[in-house]
Amino acid sequence: MIKKIILLLALIAIPIVSATDVILVSDNCADHATALELAKALNATVVTTTWGVYDENVVNEILSLKPDKVIIIGGPLAVVENYTTVLENAGITVERIGGQTRYETNANVTLRFQNQFKMAFGDNVSACVCYGLDDIALNESMEKIKQGKYLVLLSNGTNLSVNPERLQLKIQNIEVIENPICPFCNYSRITNMLMHRGFKVKVSKISDERVKLMLQNRLD
């Protein structure tokens, strides 16, 4: 009798393994950074496709994960509609969150899933701000997202994709990722704007050596 009770308790303690959600995104750096932050909040798996290209190998990779749902980040130009059709025909729920621009996509994802971000990150949330067309700063932001509880907010040099005040999250610390070879990114203007709004802002300048390394990797 005692052995049966111990066995029952052991079975109860074993976590139930369920299919994970998959986030499908193109290799556009801005959309990919947005996908990474969402994956961290949802404990989802990110699958990447080439921008504007349908790839059967990508579909097979997704199917091998046996997801209940696939969330597509980006519009149909970035992640083509063929993926939606094939995945839905396979019985998988598909939700697409995109926009006319990478800034709209970032905003729509952040606002759509802010409750999930709040549940996953709690009150200890920081935001990375980087120029939306600067792949070097975006890659640096992705590294920070992988290491901590960061949201990424894109800047166009004048405004942010989402004003932090609109979010239900309590964002107090904002890290502006500065690429020293991007003179038109207006980092100082964005930093001053955020500080004026009462946020604690840290400027993280990417080292010249790291910039050279990332540029070299792109050339290779």
N, C-alpha and C positions, 0 to 999 in steps of 0.2 A: 504493500500500500504506500509506504513511504517512498519507494523507488518511483512509483507512478506519479506521485505528487511532484517529486524533484524533476522528472521528465517533463511534466506539464509546465512547470515554472520555467524550465529551460526553453521550451518551445515559445512561450509567451515573450521571453526576453529577446528572441531572434527578431530583428527588424524585418518588416515586410518590404521586399524589394519591388518597386513599381517602375514603370517605364518613365524615363526622364523626358522632359521637354527638350526639343532641339530648336536652336536659333540658327536660321539660315541667313547669311549675309554675304554681300559681295566683298571683294578685296579693296574696296574704297576705304581708305584709312579712317575717315570720319565716321562712316557707318559701322565700321568694325569696332572702333572704340566704344560706340554706343551699344553695340551688341555685347561686348565684354562686360560692361557694367550691369546690363540686364541679366546676363548669364550668371553673374555672381549672386545677384539677388534671388534668382529663381532656382539656383543650383542646376542650371541647364547646360547642355553641351552646344558649343558653337561649331557650326560647319560652314566652311567658306567656299564660295564659288567665284569664278572669274567674272568680272563686271560684264553684264550684257550677254553672257554665254550660257547656254543650256548644256549641262554635262551629265550624262547618264551615270558616270562614276560617283558623282555627288549624290544623286538619288539613291544609289545602292548603299552608299555610306550611311545615309539617313535611315533607310529601311533596316539596316543591320542593327541600328540602335533601338528599334521597336518603340518609337515614341508614340504617345497618345496625341501630341499636338506639336506642330511646327509653327514657330513665330518667324515670319520673314521681316527683316529689317531693310527698308529701302523700297523705292518705287519699282515699277515693272521694267524700267530701262536698266536698272542696276541688277535686279534679280528677276529674270524673265518669267512671264506668266506660265510658261510650260511647267515650271516646278509646281505651281499651285494645282494645275490640272492633274498631273501625274500623282501627286501625293494624295489629293482628295479621292482620286479613283482607287487608291490603295487603302482607303478607309481612314485616313489621317485627317484630323481637324487642322486647318491652316488659317492663321490670322496674319494679315500683312499690316505693318505700320510703316508708313512712308510719308513723303512730302514732296513738294516741287523742288526743294533744295535739300542739301545735307543739314542745313540749319533747321528747317521744318521737320525733317525726320528726327533729329535729335530732340527737338522740343516735344514732338508728338509721343515719342517713346517715354521720355522723362515724365510727362504729365499723365500718360495712360497708366504707367506702372508705379506711380509715386507711393501708393499704399504698400506695394510689395517692397519697394526700397525702404520704406519706413519700418516694416516688419523685420526685414533682413538686417538692416544697418542700425536700427534704433536711433538714438539721439547723437551717436558718435559718427556723424557724416561730414566729410570734407568734399569740396568740389575742386576739380581741375578745370582751369580755363585755358583754352588755347585757340589760336587762330584756325578757323575751319578749313583753310586751304593750305595749311602748312603741315605737310606730312611728317616732317622731323619732330615738330612739337606734338603732333598727334601720336606718333610712335612712343614718345617719352611719356605721354599721358597714359597710354595703354600699359606701360610697365608699372606705373603707379596704381592703376586699377587692379592689376593682378596681385599687387602686394597689400592693398588695403581697401578700406571702405570709401571709395571715391565715386562721385558722379562726374561725368564730363559735360561741361557746358561750352558750346562753341561761340567764339567771338568773330565778328566780321570787321573788327577794328573800331566799331562805333557802339554796337549793342551786343547783347548776349542772346543766344537762341532761346533761353528761358530766363526770366528775371527770378533770382532766388526767392524773392518775396512772394512769388506766386505759389511756391511749393509748400506742402504740408510738412515737409521735413524741416528740422531745425538745423540749418546750415550756418555755422558760425565761422568756420575756417575755410578760406578759399586760397588755392594755390594757383598762381598765374605762371604758366610754363612759357618761358621766354626763349625764343630762338635768336641768337645774336646776329644771324645773317638774314633776318627778316625785318628790314627797316620800315616796311609799310604796315606792319601788324598792329601798331598803335598800342603796345602793351601798357605804356605809362598812362594813357588816357583811360583804358579799362580799369587799371589798378586804382587810379584816383577816383573814378566813378564808384567803384565798389567800397572803397574806404569812406567816401562821403556818405554812403548809405549805411554805414555803421558796421561793416563786415571786417573781420580780422583777415588781412591779406598778406600772403607771403609770395614774393617773386622768386621763382626758381629758374635761374639762367642756365641753360644747357652749356656745358663746357665746350670750348672750341675743339678739343680732341674728340669728344663724343659726336659732335656735328660732323667732323671729318670722317669718322668711322661710319656713320650712317650714310653719308653721301657715297662713300666708297662701296658700301654694301649694295646701294642702289645701282651703281655703275656696273658692279659684278653681276 
